[in-house]
Amino acid sequence: PVHRKKMWQQKFAEGDFAYYVVPPGSLLCNKPLKELNLPPELVIVSVRRGRRTIVPHGDTIIRPHDRLLIFAASAETLTDIEQKMNLMR
């Protein structure tokens, strides 16, 4: 089991934002965003890599230890992607 630490989550009427850390071995690692088949109700808003903040595009490759700011239409979508991609909050 992966230790899940909630970094941050904010609920809005239109959906939820949350930060996740990408652990080594996650299904997101070393793949461009356009190949991840993410649900349409979910957007990776930014990628924090070290001290750099990246506005991601389809060709952005997610690396282990990246911190992702994700927006989803619902908390259920966040939970689903967290479990499927082995992310840590």
Summary of the structure (lengths in Angstrom):
residues: 89
radius of gyration: 11.9
end to end distance: 13.9
largest distance: 33.2
contacts: 240
relative contact order: 0.34
helix: 16%
strand: 36%
